[in-house]
Amino acid sequence: MNNEVINKEVDEKINNLEEDYHSNIEGISTKYIDQILQKDLSFYESRRWKTRNFYII
């Protein structure tokens, strides 16, 4: 493999990683968006939400 092929492969892997990361955030946030739409903000007081999902906002 030459450098050009390797660079292309690395770029593709990085892009896929970023897409997977953002897809995961979207999947997690759906649950909270549904609660917000129902005017339920109780999740916000959860320590777990604060420590694990704060990056969503």
PDB file with SEQRES, HELIX, SHEET and CRYST1 records, atoms N, CA, C and O in Angstrom:
SEQRES   1 A   57  MET ASN ASN GLU VAL ILE ASN LYS GLU VAL ASP GLU LYS          
SEQRES   2 A   57  ILE ASN ASN LEU GLU GLU ASP TYR HIS SER ASN ILE GLU          
SEQRES   3 A   57  GLY ILE SER THR LYS TYR ILE ASP GLN ILE LEU GLN LYS          
SEQRES   4 A   57  ASP LEU SER PHE TYR GLU SER ARG ARG TRP LYS THR ARG          
SEQRES   5 A   57  ASN PHE TYR ILE ILE                                          
HELIX    1 AA1 ASN A    3  LEU A   37  1                                  35    
HELIX    2 AA2 SER A   42  GLU A   45  5                                   4    
HELIX    3 AA3 ARG A   47  ARG A   52  1                                   6    
HELIX    4 AA4 PHE A   54  ILE A   56  5                                   3    
CRYST1    1.000    1.000    1.000  90.00  90.00  90.00 P 1           1          
ATOM      1  N   MET A   1       0.845  -1.189   0.000  1.00  0.00           N  
ATOM      2  CA  MET A   1       0.000   0.000   0.000  1.00  0.00           C  
ATOM      3  C   MET A   1       0.884   1.244   0.000  1.00  0.00           C  
ATOM      4  O   MET A   1       1.890   1.313   0.706  1.00  0.00           O  
ATOM      5  N   ASN A   2       0.495   2.196  -0.786  1.00  0.00           N  
ATOM      6  CA  ASN A   2       1.261   3.438  -0.782  1.00  0.00           C  
ATOM      7  C   ASN A   2       0.598   4.450   0.156  1.00  0.00           C  
ATOM      8  O   ASN A   2      -0.503   4.222   0.657  1.00  0.00           O  
ATOM      9  N   ASN A   3       1.277   5.551   0.380  1.00  0.00           N  
ATOM     10  CA  ASN A   3       0.786   6.557   1.327  1.00  0.00           C  
ATOM     11  C   ASN A   3      -0.578   7.116   0.945  1.00  0.00           C  
ATOM     12  O   ASN A   3      -1.401   7.397   1.816  1.00  0.00           O  
ATOM     13  N   GLU A   4      -0.818   7.276  -0.339  1.00  0.00           N  
ATOM     14  CA  GLU A   4      -2.099   7.829  -0.791  1.00  0.00           C  
ATOM     15  C   GLU A   4      -3.257   6.904  -0.405  1.00  0.00           C  
ATOM     16  O   GLU A   4      -4.302   7.366   0.053  1.00  0.00           O  
ATOM     17  N   VAL A   5      -3.068   5.621  -0.592  1.00  0.00           N  
ATOM     18  CA  VAL A   5      -4.093   4.638  -0.239  1.00  0.00           C  
ATOM     19  C   VAL A   5      -4.296   4.614   1.272  1.00  0.00           C  
ATOM     20  O   VAL A   5      -5.428   4.582   1.753  1.00  0.00           O  
ATOM     21  N   ILE A   6      -3.209   4.630   2.003  1.00  0.00           N  
ATOM     22  CA  ILE A   6      -3.284   4.628   3.465  1.00  0.00           C  
ATOM     23  C   ILE A   6      -4.000   5.876   3.959  1.00  0.00           C  
ATOM     24  O   ILE A   6      -4.870   5.785   4.826  1.00  0.00           O  
ATOM     25  N   ASN A   7      -3.652   7.035   3.425  1.00  0.00           N  
ATOM     26  CA  ASN A   7      -4.302   8.285   3.833  1.00  0.00           C  
ATOM     27  C   ASN A   7      -5.797   8.260   3.537  1.00  0.00           C  
ATOM     28  O   ASN A   7      -6.603   8.731   4.339  1.00  0.00           O  
ATOM     29  N   LYS A   8      -6.160   7.713   2.392  1.00  0.00           N  
ATOM     30  CA  LYS A   8      -7.573   7.612   2.030  1.00  0.00           C  
ATOM     31  C   LYS A   8      -8.311   6.706   3.013  1.00  0.00           C  
ATOM     32  O   LYS A   8      -9.412   7.032   3.456  1.00  0.00           O  
ATOM     33  N   GLU A   9      -7.708   5.578   3.350  1.00  0.00           N  
ATOM     34  CA  GLU A   9      -8.305   4.644   4.309  1.00  0.00           C  
ATOM     35  C   GLU A   9      -8.465   5.292   5.685  1.00  0.00           C  
ATOM     36  O   GLU A   9      -9.508   5.155   6.324  1.00  0.00           O  
ATOM     37  N   VAL A  10      -7.440   5.990   6.131  1.00  0.00           N  
ATOM     38  CA  VAL A  10      -7.489   6.661   7.433  1.00  0.00           C  
ATOM     39  C   VAL A  10      -8.583   7.727   7.433  1.00  0.00           C  
ATOM     40  O   VAL A  10      -9.349   7.825   8.392  1.00  0.00           O  
ATOM     41  N   ASP A  11      -8.661   8.518   6.378  1.00  0.00           N  
ATOM     42  CA  ASP A  11      -9.703   9.542   6.274  1.00  0.00           C  
ATOM     43  C   ASP A  11     -11.098   8.921   6.332  1.00  0.00           C  
ATOM     44  O   ASP A  11     -11.995   9.450   6.988  1.00  0.00           O  
ATOM     45  N   GLU A  12     -11.266   7.809   5.648  1.00  0.00           N  
ATOM     46  CA  GLU A  12     -12.563   7.125   5.644  1.00  0.00           C  
ATOM     47  C   GLU A  12     -12.916   6.621   7.041  1.00  0.00           C  
ATOM     48  O   GLU A  12     -14.055   6.760   7.485  1.00  0.00           O  
ATOM     49  N   LYS A  13     -11.946   6.040   7.728  1.00  0.00           N  
ATOM     50  CA  LYS A  13     -12.181   5.528   9.084  1.00  0.00           C  
ATOM     51  C   LYS A  13     -12.529   6.663  10.040  1.00  0.00           C  
ATOM     52  O   LYS A  13     -13.429   6.521  10.868  1.00  0.00           O  
ATOM     53  N   ILE A  14     -11.831   7.778   9.934  1.00  0.00           N  
ATOM     54  CA  ILE A  14     -12.115   8.938  10.787  1.00  0.00           C  
ATOM     55  C   ILE A  14     -13.519   9.453  10.513  1.00  0.00           C  
ATOM     56  O   ILE A  14     -14.265   9.752  11.445  1.00  0.00           O  
ATOM     57  N   ASN A  15     -13.879   9.558   9.250  1.00  0.00           N  
ATOM     58  CA  ASN A  15     -15.214  10.026   8.886  1.00  0.00           C  
ATOM     59  C   ASN A  15     -16.292   9.097   9.444  1.00  0.00           C  
ATOM     60  O   ASN A  15     -17.296   9.563   9.982  1.00  0.00           O  
ATOM     61  N   ASN A  16     -16.086   7.794   9.319  1.00  0.00           N  
ATOM     62  CA  ASN A  16     -17.050   6.828   9.848  1.00  0.00           C  
ATOM     63  C   ASN A  16     -17.159   6.930  11.361  1.00  0.00           C  
ATOM     64  O   ASN A  16     -18.254   6.831  11.914  1.00  0.00           O  
ATOM     65  N   LEU A  17     -16.041   7.124  12.027  1.00  0.00           N  
ATOM     66  CA  LEU A  17     -16.044   7.275  13.477  1.00  0.00           C  
ATOM     67  C   LEU A  17     -16.847   8.499  13.892  1.00  0.00           C  
ATOM     68  O   LEU A  17     -17.643   8.432  14.829  1.00  0.00           O  
ATOM     69  N   GLU A  18     -16.644   9.614  13.201  1.00  0.00           N  
ATOM     70  CA  GLU A  18     -17.384  10.837  13.510  1.00  0.00           C  
ATOM     71  C   GLU A  18     -18.877  10.651  13.259  1.00  0.00           C  
ATOM     72  O   GLU A  18     -19.700  11.103  14.056  1.00  0.00           O  
ATOM     73  N   GLU A  19     -19.225   9.999  12.173  1.00  0.00           N  
ATOM     74  CA  GLU A  19     -20.636   9.743  11.862  1.00  0.00           C  
ATOM     75  C   GLU A  19     -21.272   8.851  12.927  1.00  0.00           C  
ATOM     76  O   GLU A  19     -22.390   9.114  13.370  1.00  0.00           O  
ATOM     77  N   ASP A  20     -20.570   7.809  13.334  1.00  0.00           N  
ATOM     78  CA  ASP A  20     -21.087   6.914  14.372  1.00  0.00           C  
ATOM     79  C   ASP A  20     -21.275   7.652  15.691  1.00  0.00           C  
ATOM     80  O   ASP A  20     -22.274   7.454  16.383  1.00  0.00           O  
ATOM     81  N   TYR A  21     -20.319   8.500  16.036  1.00  0.00           N  
ATOM     82  CA  TYR A  21     -20.388   9.276  17.275  1.00  0.00           C  
ATOM     83  C   TYR A  21     -21.623  10.177  17.278  1.00  0.00           C  
ATOM     84  O   TYR A  21     -22.382  10.195  18.247  1.00  0.00           O  
ATOM     85  N   HIS A  22     -21.819  10.919  16.196  1.00  0.00           N  
ATOM     86  CA  HIS A  22     -22.954  11.836  16.134  1.00  0.00           C  
ATOM     87  C   HIS A  22     -24.282  11.087  16.031  1.00  0.00           C  
ATOM     88  O   HIS A  22     -25.295  11.549  16.555  1.00  0.00           O  
ATOM     89  N   SER A  23     -24.282   9.969  15.381  1.00  0.00           N  
ATOM     90  CA  SER A  23     -25.485   9.145  15.300  1.00  0.00           C  
ATOM     91  C   SER A  23     -25.875   8.642  16.684  1.00  0.00           C  
ATOM     92  O   SER A  23     -27.057   8.592  17.025  1.00  0.00           O  
ATOM     93  N   ASN A  24     -24.884   8.275  17.471  1.00  0.00           N  
ATOM     94  CA  ASN A  24     -25.131   7.826  18.838  1.00  0.00           C  
ATOM     95  C   ASN A  24     -25.744   8.953  19.669  1.00  0.00           C  
ATOM     96  O   ASN A  24     -26.695   8.722  20.415  1.00  0.00           O  
ATOM     97  N   ILE A  25     -25.217  10.151  19.549  1.00  0.00           N  
ATOM     98  CA  ILE A  25     -25.758  11.303  20.277  1.00  0.00           C  
ATOM     99  C   ILE A  25     -27.209  11.534  19.875  1.00  0.00           C  
ATOM    100  O   ILE A  25     -28.063  11.759  20.732  1.00  0.00           O  
ATOM    101  N   GLU A  26     -27.489  11.480  18.588  1.00  0.00           N  
ATOM    102  CA  GLU A  26     -28.856  11.679  18.117  1.00  0.00           C  
ATOM    103  C   GLU A  26     -29.785  10.610  18.678  1.00  0.00           C  
ATOM    104  O   GLU A  26     -30.911  10.910  19.075  1.00  0.00           O  
ATOM    105  N   GLY A  27     -29.321   9.372  18.713  1.00  0.00           N  
ATOM    106  CA  GLY A  27     -30.134   8.284  19.246  1.00  0.00           C  
ATOM    107  C   GLY A  27     -30.457   8.469  20.716  1.00  0.00           C  
ATOM    108  O   GLY A  27     -31.587   8.233  21.143  1.00  0.00           O  
ATOM    109  N   ILE A  28     -29.471   8.889  21.487  1.00  0.00           N  
ATOM    110  CA  ILE A  28     -29.676   9.119  22.916  1.00  0.00           C  
ATOM    111  C   ILE A  28     -30.586  10.311  23.141  1.00  0.00           C  
ATOM    112  O   ILE A  28     -31.460  10.274  24.007  1.00  0.00           O  
ATOM    113  N   SER A  29     -30.390  11.360  22.374  1.00  0.00           N  
ATOM    114  CA  SER A  29     -31.144  12.595  22.601  1.00  0.00           C  
ATOM    115  C   SER A  29     -32.626  12.454  22.267  1.00  0.00           C  
ATOM    116  O   SER A  29     -33.444  13.210  22.791  1.00  0.00           O  
ATOM    117  N   THR A  30     -32.985  11.513  21.416  1.00  0.00           N  
ATOM    118  CA  THR A  30     -34.393  11.327  21.043  1.00  0.00           C  
ATOM    119  C   THR A  30     -35.265  11.102  22.270  1.00  0.00           C  
ATOM    120  O   THR A  30     -36.361  11.653  22.375  1.00  0.00           O  
ATOM    121  N   LYS A  31     -34.773  10.297  23.188  1.00  0.00           N  
ATOM    122  CA  LYS A  31     -35.523  10.012  24.417  1.00  0.00           C  
ATOM    123  C   LYS A  31     -35.788  11.300  25.195  1.00  0.00           C  
ATOM    124  O   LYS A  31     -36.896  11.519  25.684  1.00  0.00           O  
ATOM    125  N   TYR A  32     -34.782  12.134  25.305  1.00  0.00           N  
ATOM    126  CA  TYR A  32     -34.919  13.375  26.063  1.00  0.00           C  
ATOM    127  C   TYR A  32     -35.783  14.397  25.327  1.00  0.00           C  
ATOM    128  O   TYR A  32     -36.534  15.143  25.954  1.00  0.00           O  
ATOM    129  N   ILE A  33     -35.679  14.431  24.024  1.00  0.00           N  
ATOM    130  CA  ILE A  33     -36.515  15.349  23.249  1.00  0.00           C  
ATOM    131  C   ILE A  33     -37.985  14.983  23.421  1.00  0.00           C  
ATOM    132  O   ILE A  33     -38.833  15.861  23.576  1.00  0.00           O  
ATOM    133  N   ASP A  34     -38.284  13.689  23.395  1.00  0.00           N  
ATOM    134  CA  ASP A  34     -39.665  13.250  23.612  1.00  0.00           C  
ATOM    135  C   ASP A  34     -40.176  13.704  24.973  1.00  0.00           C  
ATOM    136  O   ASP A  34     -41.314  14.157  25.089  1.00  0.00           O  
ATOM    137  N   GLN A  35     -39.345  13.585  25.999  1.00  0.00           N  
ATOM    138  CA  GLN A  35     -39.744  14.030  27.335  1.00  0.00           C  
ATOM    139  C   GLN A  35     -39.951  15.542  27.369  1.00  0.00           C  
ATOM    140  O   GLN A  35     -40.916  16.017  27.967  1.00  0.00           O  
ATOM    141  N   ILE A  36     -39.077  16.286  26.750  1.00  0.00           N  
ATOM    142  CA  ILE A  36     -39.196  17.745  26.719  1.00  0.00           C  
ATOM    143  C   ILE A  36     -40.498  18.145  26.031  1.00  0.00           C  
ATOM    144  O   ILE A  36     -41.196  19.042  26.503  1.00  0.00           O  
ATOM    145  N   LEU A  37     -40.825  17.496  24.932  1.00  0.00           N  
ATOM    146  CA  LEU A  37     -42.058  17.805  24.213  1.00  0.00           C  
ATOM    147  C   LEU A  37     -43.300  17.533  25.062  1.00  0.00           C  
ATOM    148  O   LEU A  37     -44.353  18.135  24.849  1.00  0.00           O  
ATOM    149  N   GLN A  38     -43.165  16.623  26.025  1.00  0.00           N  
ATOM    150  CA  GLN A  38     -44.267  16.331  26.939  1.00  0.00           C  
ATOM    151  C   GLN A  38     -44.167  17.179  28.213  1.00  0.00           C  
ATOM    152  O   GLN A  38     -44.860  16.931  29.200  1.00  0.00           O  
ATOM    153  N   LYS A  39     -43.294  18.180  28.165  1.00  0.00           N  
ATOM    154  CA  LYS A  39     -43.062  19.103  29.279  1.00  0.00           C  
ATOM    155  C   LYS A  39     -42.581  18.387  30.549  1.00  0.00           C  
ATOM    156  O   LYS A  39     -42.879  18.807  31.667  1.00  0.00           O  
ATOM    157  N   ASP A  40     -41.848  17.321  30.351  1.00  0.00           N  
ATOM    158  CA  ASP A  40     -41.267  16.555  31.451  1.00  0.00           C  
ATOM    159  C   ASP A  40     -39.761  16.789  31.457  1.00  0.00           C  
ATOM    160  O   ASP A  40     -39.037  16.263  30.612  1.00  0.00           O  
ATOM    161  N   LEU A  41     -39.304  17.577  32.411  1.00  0.00           N  
ATOM    162  CA  LEU A  41     -37.876  17.874  32.519  1.00  0.00           C  
ATOM    163  C   LEU A  41     -37.227  17.154  33.701  1.00  0.00           C  
ATOM    164  O   LEU A  41     -36.129  17.516  34.123  1.00  0.00           O  
ATOM    165  N   SER A  42     -37.893  16.153  34.226  1.00  0.00           N  
ATOM    166  CA  SER A  42     -37.386  15.453  35.402  1.00  0.00           C  
ATOM    167  C   SER A  42     -36.020  14.809  35.157  1.00  0.00           C  
ATOM    168  O   SER A  42     -35.231  14.668  36.091  1.00  0.00           O  
ATOM    169  N   PHE A  43     -35.738  14.424  33.934  1.00  0.00           N  
ATOM    170  CA  PHE A  43     -34.448  13.799  33.629  1.00  0.00           C  
ATOM    171  C   PHE A  43     -33.280  14.728  33.952  1.00  0.00           C  
ATOM    172  O   PHE A  43     -32.174  14.273  34.243  1.00  0.00           O  
ATOM    173  N   TYR A  44     -33.537  16.023  33.899  1.00  0.00           N  
ATOM    174  CA  TYR A  44     -32.471  17.003  34.101  1.00  0.00           C  
ATOM    175  C   TYR A  44     -31.883  16.936  35.508  1.00  0.00           C  
ATOM    176  O   TYR A  44     -30.723  17.294  35.713  1.00  0.00           O  
ATOM    177  N   GLU A  45     -32.663  16.486  36.462  1.00  0.00           N  
ATOM    178  CA  GLU A  45     -32.182  16.373  37.845  1.00  0.00           C  
ATOM    179  C   GLU A  45     -31.381  15.093  38.080  1.00  0.00           C  
ATOM    180  O   GLU A  45     -30.765  14.935  39.134  1.00  0.00           O  
ATOM    181  N   SER A  46     -31.384  14.207  37.137  1.00  0.00           N  
ATOM    182  CA  SER A  46     -30.694  12.932  37.284  1.00  0.00           C  
ATOM    183  C   SER A  46     -29.181  13.121  37.223  1.00  0.00           C  
ATOM    184  O   SER A  46     -28.663  13.751  36.301  1.00  0.00           O  
ATOM    185  N   ARG A  47     -28.491  12.578  38.195  1.00  0.00           N  
ATOM    186  CA  ARG A  47     -27.025  12.641  38.197  1.00  0.00           C  
ATOM    187  C   ARG A  47     -26.456  11.930  36.971  1.00  0.00           C  
ATOM    188  O   ARG A  47     -25.486  12.388  36.369  1.00  0.00           O  
ATOM    189  N   ARG A  48     -27.066  10.818  36.616  1.00  0.00           N  
ATOM    190  CA  ARG A  48     -26.588  10.065  35.449  1.00  0.00           C  
ATOM    191  C   ARG A  48     -26.653  10.925  34.191  1.00  0.00           C  
ATOM    192  O   ARG A  48     -25.713  10.942  33.396  1.00  0.00           O  
ATOM    193  N   TRP A  49     -27.760  11.636  34.011  1.00  0.00           N  
ATOM    194  CA  TRP A  49     -27.891  12.491  32.828  1.00  0.00           C  
ATOM    195  C   TRP A  49     -26.827  13.575  32.839  1.00  0.00           C  
ATOM    196  O   TRP A  49     -26.213  13.863  31.812  1.00  0.00           O  
ATOM    197  N   LYS A  50     -26.614  14.165  33.984  1.00  0.00           N  
ATOM    198  CA  LYS A  50     -25.637  15.257  34.079  1.00  0.00           C  
ATOM    199  C   LYS A  50     -24.218  14.782  33.789  1.00  0.00           C  
ATOM    200  O   LYS A  50     -23.434  15.510  33.180  1.00  0.00           O  
ATOM    201  N   THR A  51     -23.888  13.592  34.210  1.00  0.00           N  
ATOM    202  CA  THR A  51     -22.514  13.119  34.043  1.00  0.00           C  
ATOM    203  C   THR A  51     -22.270  12.409  32.719  1.00  0.00           C  
ATOM    204  O   THR A  51     -21.140  12.385  32.232  1.00  0.00           O  
ATOM    205  N   ARG A  52     -23.313  11.830  32.130  1.00  0.00           N  
ATOM    206  CA  ARG A  52     -23.102  11.035  30.927  1.00  0.00           C  
ATOM    207  C   ARG A  52     -23.634  11.668  29.650  1.00  0.00           C  
ATOM    208  O   ARG A  52     -23.149  11.354  28.563  1.00  0.00           O  
ATOM    209  N   ASN A  53     -24.609  12.540  29.756  1.00  0.00           N  
ATOM    210  CA  ASN A  53     -25.278  13.021  28.552  1.00  0.00           C  
ATOM    211  C   ASN A  53     -25.251  14.527  28.383  1.00  0.00           C  
ATOM    212  O   ASN A  53     -25.922  15.059  27.498  1.00  0.00           O  
ATOM    213  N   PHE A  54     -24.507  15.209  29.195  1.00  0.00           N  
ATOM    214  CA  PHE A  54     -24.493  16.670  29.105  1.00  0.00           C  
ATOM    215  C   PHE A  54     -24.008  17.149  27.740  1.00  0.00           C  
ATOM    216  O   PHE A  54     -24.386  18.235  27.301  1.00  0.00           O  
ATOM    217  N   TYR A  55     -23.187  16.366  27.071  1.00  0.00           N  
ATOM    218  CA  TYR A  55     -22.665  16.749  25.757  1.00  0.00           C  
ATOM    219  C   TYR A  55     -23.769  16.893  24.714  1.00  0.00           C  
ATOM    220  O   TYR A  55     -23.552  17.501  23.666  1.00  0.00           O  
ATOM    221  N   ILE A  56     -24.940  16.345  24.985  1.00  0.00           N  
ATOM    222  CA  ILE A  56     -26.050  16.438  24.034  1.00  0.00           C  
ATOM    223  C   ILE A  56     -26.437  17.888  23.798  1.00  0.00           C  
ATOM    224  O   ILE A  56     -26.718  18.295  22.671  1.00  0.00           O  
ATOM    225  N   ILE A  57     -26.447  18.664  24.882  1.00  0.00           N  
ATOM    226  CA  ILE A  57     -26.863  20.052  24.712  1.00  0.00           C  
ATOM    227  C   ILE A  57     -25.674  20.861  24.270  1.00  0.00           C  
ATOM    228  O   ILE A  57     -25.791  22.069  24.064  1.00  0.00           O  
TER     229      ILE A  57                                                      
END                                                                             
